[in-house]
Amino acid sequence: MSHIKFSPLDKRYMKRALSLAEKARGRTSPNPMVGAVIAKGNSIIAEAYHKRAGLPHAEIIALRKAGLRARNATLYVTLEPCTHYGRTPPCVDAIIQAGIKRVVVATKDPNPLVNGKGIIKLRRAGIQVDCGLFRTEAQKLNVFFFTYHQKRRPFIILKWAMSLDGRTSTDYGESKWITNEQSRHYVHQCRSQVDALLVGINTVLQDDPLLNVRLKNYRGRQPKRIILDYFLRIPDSAQCIKIKDSSTWVITHSSASPGKIKRLEKQGVRVVRIAGHKGKIRLDKLMEFLYGEQIISMMVEGGRLVAGDFIRHRFVDKIMVFIAPILIGGEKLTAPLITPAIRSITNALRIREIEVKRFGSDVCIEANFRGQRGCPTIQFLANY
């Protein structure tokens, strides 16, 4: 609502609510990050943020802290209060019962279960609701959550590392380590903030990755490991199967060997059959599955065929490319993407909203994929 004139105090309190919400980055999925501030005039009565799915929402914690002082106060909240029963009761009921006089909302909730219903219910209860203060910032804060509900799939980050001559490995398949330790540390920070890591079976066979977060003193959640393996070639000795800090999902085609599936399931692996064609899993069906599993964010880390397929199907929201100052050379083609050839540079996919970062001698280019218009950039922050 652009006609609403928000006061300097309104802006101050909403900025505070946004900074509170940020504290839970990487810990609230599948819920959004939400901050709340209850204020009267120049004074903050109470403030809170949502810490983890299943725990009370930010508004509830703030109302409990405020107690009777909440009556006739203003509540500033970064996302529309919920109206439905999930793991916790509806926030709007508690707001109404507390006697809040005014609610300032940064942005509507994209979840179809809410999506304007919270604002309507508050207004029907006689509460003044003003929406839209720092809307862009609030949507950027929860870009994973917004993408998940608006596109019915996870927010997808495609990441690769390469040399100055555009190679991701030697002719003999060696790719550890192209980038330096600082770059790898940053990648693990990013991993700590997503729900899942995905690679193709060739990456598992070639690199035998752990696919987890390895940061000093890290005690947060580990992302799920997702392996695309059409012919179910994953070896029983693969590290991503043996490590038990998170679950491993192997995605195979609908007529995969029942015997191999049983062996993997005995090792604690979840095997999921999804329709495929000519040795490839159908990515549209994979997106449907991940949406149903409430995977709201995912990093795709290899290999070249997988990266190319995600690009080709426009299932990419953000690209992270690490470039190391080395020359690998060789005779084989080891470019980071395998896609259908284009005839002209004018047909190349254009990248927008580019940000360049330095990690020692490495350069990292982060950008939004042009195929996903209107998607705000996201900053990764360490939270561990």
C-alpha positions in Angstrom: 0.0 0.0 0.0 2.2 2.8 -1.3 -0.2 5.6 0.0 0.6 4.7 3.6 3.0 7.2 5.2 5.2 5.5 7.7 6.8 7.5 10.5 10.5 7.5 11.3 9.6 5.5 14.4 7.8 2.9 12.3 10.9 2.6 10.1 13.2 2.3 13.1 11.1 -0.5 14.7 10.7 -2.4 11.5 14.4 -2.3 10.8 14.9 -3.7 14.3 12.4 -6.5 13.6 14.3 -7.4 10.3 17.6 -7.5 12.1 16.1 -9.8 14.8 14.7 -12.1 12.1 18.2 -12.4 10.5 19.5 -14.0 13.7 17.8 -17.3 12.8 19.2 -17.6 9.3 19.6 -21.3 8.4 17.6 -22.6 11.4 13.9 -22.1 10.7 13.2 -24.1 7.6 10.6 -24.9 6.4 9.3 -21.9 8.3 10.4 -18.3 7.4 12.6 -16.1 9.5 10.4 -13.6 11.4 11.1 -10.8 13.8 8.7 -8.9 16.0 8.8 -5.7 18.0 6.1 -4.4 20.3 6.3 -0.7 21.0 4.5 2.3 22.5 5.7 5.7 21.4 9.5 6.0 21.8 9.8 2.8 23.8 10.2 -0.9 22.9 8.1 -3.0 25.2 9.2 -6.4 23.9 11.0 -8.0 20.9 11.6 -11.5 19.7 12.4 -13.7 16.7 11.3 -17.1 15.5 14.2 -19.5 16.4 13.2 -22.8 14.9 10.3 -24.7 13.3 8.1 -26.1 16.0 8.9 -23.4 18.6 6.7 -20.4 19.2 6.5 -17.7 16.5 8.1 -14.3 17.0 4.8 -12.6 17.7 3.9 -15.1 20.4 7.2 -14.8 22.2 7.0 -11.0 22.1 3.5 -10.9 23.4 4.4 -13.2 26.3 7.3 -10.9 27.2 5.1 -7.8 27.0 2.2 -9.3 29.0 -0.4 -6.7 29.9 1.8 -3.9 28.5 0.8 -5.1 25.0 -2.6 -3.5 25.3 -3.0 -0.6 22.9 0.6 -1.0 21.7 1.8 -1.4 18.1 3.2 -4.7 16.8 5.8 -4.6 14.1 6.3 -7.9 12.3 8.4 -8.8 9.2 5.8 -11.2 7.9 2.0 -11.4 8.0 0.8 -13.2 11.2 -0.5 -16.7 10.5 -4.1 -17.7 10.8 -3.9 -21.5 10.7 -3.0 -24.3 13.1 0.4 -25.9 12.2 2.9 -27.0 14.8 1.7 -24.0 16.8 -1.6 -22.1 17.2 -2.5 -19.1 15.0 -0.7 -15.9 15.9 -3.6 -13.6 14.9 -5.8 -14.9 17.8 -3.1 -14.2 20.3 -2.6 -10.7 18.9 -6.3 -9.9 19.1 -6.6 -11.3 22.7 -3.6 -9.2 23.8 -5.3 -6.0 22.9 -2.8 -4.8 20.3 -4.1 -1.6 18.7 -2.1 -1.5 15.5 0.0 -4.0 13.5 2.6 -2.9 11.0 3.4 -5.8 8.5 6.4 -5.7 6.2 4.9 -8.1 3.6 2.1 -10.6 3.1 2.8 -14.3 3.6 3.0 -16.2 0.3 1.9 -19.4 1.9 -1.6 -20.1 0.5 -2.8 -21.0 4.0 -2.2 -17.4 5.0 -1.7 -15.0 2.1 -3.8 -12.1 3.3 -6.1 -14.0 5.6 -4.1 -12.8 8.7 -4.5 -9.2 7.7 -8.2 -9.5 7.0 -8.9 -11.2 10.4 -7.0 -8.5 12.3 -8.8 -5.7 10.5 -12.2 -7.4 11.2 -11.3 -7.5 14.9 -10.9 -3.7 14.7 -7.1 -3.6 14.6 -5.4 -1.1 12.3 -3.1 -3.0 9.9 -0.6 -1.1 7.8 1.3 -3.3 5.3 4.3 -2.7 3.0 7.0 -1.1 5.2 10.3 -2.5 3.9 8.5 -5.1 1.8 11.5 -5.6 -0.6 13.9 -6.2 2.3 11.5 -8.6 4.0 11.0 -10.6 0.8 14.7 -10.7 0.2 15.3 -11.9 3.8 13.0 -14.9 3.1 13.7 -15.4 -0.6 13.9 -19.2 0.0 10.5 -19.3 1.6 8.9 -17.0 -1.1 10.3 -19.0 -4.0 9.1 -22.3 -2.4 5.5 -21.1 -2.1 5.4 -19.0 -5.3 7.1 -21.5 -7.6 6.2 -24.7 -5.7 9.9 -25.9 -5.6 13.0 -25.1 -3.7 15.1 -22.0 -4.2 18.0 -23.5 -6.1 21.7 -22.4 -6.1 24.0 -23.8 -8.7 27.6 -23.8 -7.6 30.8 -24.7 -9.3 34.6 -24.0 -9.1 36.9 -23.7 -12.1 40.3 -22.6 -13.2 41.1 -19.5 -15.2 41.0 -21.6 -18.4 37.4 -22.7 -17.5 38.2 -26.3 -16.4 36.6 -28.1 -13.5 39.1 -31.0 -13.4 42.2 -32.4 -15.0 42.0 -34.8 -17.9 42.3 -37.6 -15.3 39.3 -36.5 -13.3 41.1 -34.8 -10.4 39.2 -31.8 -9.0 40.4 -31.4 -5.4 41.1 -28.7 -4.7 40.7 -26.0 -7.4 39.8 -23.3 -4.9 41.6 -22.2 -1.7 40.6 -22.8 1.9 38.9 -19.5 2.3 36.6 -20.2 -0.6 35.8 -23.7 0.7 35.0 -22.2 4.1 32.5 -19.8 2.5 30.9 -22.8 0.7 30.4 -24.6 3.9 28.8 -21.5 5.4 26.4 -21.5 2.5 25.7 -25.2 2.9 24.8 -24.6 6.5 21.9 -22.4 5.4 20.2 -24.7 2.9 18.0 -27.7 3.3 19.7 -30.0 0.8 22.8 -30.6 -1.3 22.4 -32.3 -4.7 24.9 -34.0 -7.0 24.8 -36.5 -9.8 26.2 -40.0 -9.5 29.2 -39.2 -11.6 30.4 -36.7 -8.9 30.0 -39.5 -6.3 31.9 -42.0 -8.3 34.7 -39.5 -9.1 35.1 -37.5 -5.9 33.4 -39.6 -3.2 32.2 -36.5 -1.4 30.9 -36.3 2.2 28.3 -33.7 1.2 28.0 -32.1 4.6 28.9 -29.0 6.6 32.4 -29.0 8.0 33.0 -25.8 10.0 35.0 -25.5 13.2 32.7 -25.9 16.2 29.6 -26.2 14.0 26.7 -27.7 15.8 23.8 -26.8 13.5 21.7 -29.0 11.3 23.2 -30.9 8.4 21.6 -30.6 4.9 20.1 -33.7 3.3 22.2 -35.3 0.7 20.5 -36.0 -2.6 22.1 -38.1 -5.3 20.7 -38.4 -8.8 21.4 -42.0 -9.8 19.3 -43.3 -12.7 21.0 -46.7 -13.0 21.6 -47.1 -9.2 25.3 -47.3 -9.6 26.2 -45.8 -6.2 28.6 -48.1 -4.3 27.9 -49.4 -0.8 31.2 -47.9 0.2 30.3 -44.3 -0.7 31.1 -41.8 2.1 27.8 -40.0 1.6 26.1 -43.3 2.6 28.4 -44.2 5.5 28.3 -40.9 7.2 25.2 -40.6 9.5 25.0 -36.9 10.4 22.1 -36.4 8.0 19.9 -38.5 5.7 20.9 -39.5 2.2 18.3 -39.7 -0.5 19.1 -41.6 -3.8 16.8 -40.6 -6.6 16.5 -43.3 -9.2 14.1 -44.2 -12.0 10.8 -46.1 -11.5 12.0 -49.5 -12.6 15.3 -49.6 -10.6 16.5 -53.0 -9.2 14.6 -54.0 -6.1 17.6 -55.9 -4.8 19.9 -52.9 -4.9 17.2 -50.7 -3.4 16.9 -53.1 -0.4 20.7 -53.1 0.1 20.7 -49.3 0.2 17.7 -49.1 2.5 19.5 -51.5 5.0 22.3 -48.9 5.2 19.7 -46.2 6.1 19.5 -44.6 2.6 16.1 -43.4 1.4 15.6 -44.6 -2.2 13.1 -42.6 -4.2 11.8 -43.7 -7.6 11.0 -40.9 -10.0 10.1 -41.0 -13.7 13.1 -40.7 -16.0 14.0 -40.9 -19.7 17.2 -42.0 -21.5 19.3 -42.2 -18.3 18.1 -38.9 -16.8 15.7 -38.2 -13.9 12.9 -35.9 -14.9 13.6 -32.7 -13.1 10.0 -31.5 -13.1 9.0 -34.6 -11.2 12.0 -34.2 -8.8 10.7 -30.6 -8.1 7.3 -32.0 -7.3 8.8 -34.5 -4.9 11.1 -31.9 -3.2 8.1 -29.5 -2.8 6.1 -32.3 -1.1 9.1 -32.9 1.3 9.2 -29.3 2.3 12.7 -28.8 0.9 12.7 -25.0 0.5 16.3 -24.5 -0.5 19.0 -26.6 -2.2 22.5 -26.3 -3.6 23.4 -28.2 -6.7 27.1 -28.9 -6.7 27.8 -31.1 -9.7 28.5 -32.5 -12.1 28.5 -31.0 -15.6 25.5 -32.9 -16.9 23.4 -32.2 -13.9 24.3 -28.5 -13.9 23.5 -28.3 -17.6 20.1 -29.9 -17.1 19.1 -27.5 -14.2 20.1 -24.6 -16.4 18.3 -25.9 -19.4 15.1 -26.5 -17.5 15.4 -23.0 -15.8 15.4 -24.6 -12.3 18.1 -22.2 -11.1 17.6 -19.1 -9.0 21.2 -18.2 -8.1 24.6 -19.1 -9.5 27.8 -19.2 -7.5 31.0 -19.5 -9.6 34.4 -19.7 -7.9 37.4 -18.9 -10.2 40.9 -19.9 -9.0 44.1 -18.3 -10.5 45.4 -21.5 -11.9 45.7 -23.0 -15.4 44.9 -26.7 -15.7 45.1 -27.2 -19.5 44.7 -30.6 -21.1 43.0 -32.1 -24.1 39.6 -33.3 -22.8 36.6 -30.9 -22.4 35.9 -30.3 -18.8 33.7 -27.2 -18.9 31.3 -26.8 -15.9 28.2 -27.1 -18.0 27.0 -29.6 -20.7 24.0 -28.1 -22.5 22.7 -28.1 -26.1 24.9 -26.0 -28.3 23.9 -22.5 -29.3 24.8 -21.0 -32.7 25.4 -17.4 -31.7 26.6 -15.5 -28.6 23.4 -13.4 -28.9 21.6 -16.5 -27.8 23.6 -16.9 -24.6 21.8 -16.8 -21.3 22.3 -13.4 -19.6 23.1 -13.0 -16.0 21.9 -10.1 -13.8 22.5 -8.6 -10.4 26.1 -9.7 -10.3 28.2 -9.5 -7.1 31.9 -10.2 -7.0 33.6 -11.4 -3.9 37.3 -12.1 -3.1 38.5 -15.0 -1.0 42.3 -14.6 -1.0 43.4 -15.1 -4.6 40.1 -16.6 -5.6 37.2 -14.7 -7.1 33.5 -15.7 -6.5 30.8 -14.4 -8.8 27.3 -14.6 -7.4 24.4 -13.7 -9.6 20.7 -14.2 -10.2 19.8 -16.3 -13.1 18.0 -14.3 -15.8 15.4 -17.1 -16.3 14.1 -16.3 -12.8 13.0 -12.7 -13.1 12.2 -10.7 -10.0 14.1 -12.9 -7.7 16.0 -10.8 -5.2 19.6 -11.5 -4.3 20.5 -13.3 -1.1 23.4 -12.7 1.2 24.9 -15.7 3.0 25.9 -15.0 6.6 27.6 -17.3 9.0 25.4 -18.6 11.8 27.0 -21.3 13.8 
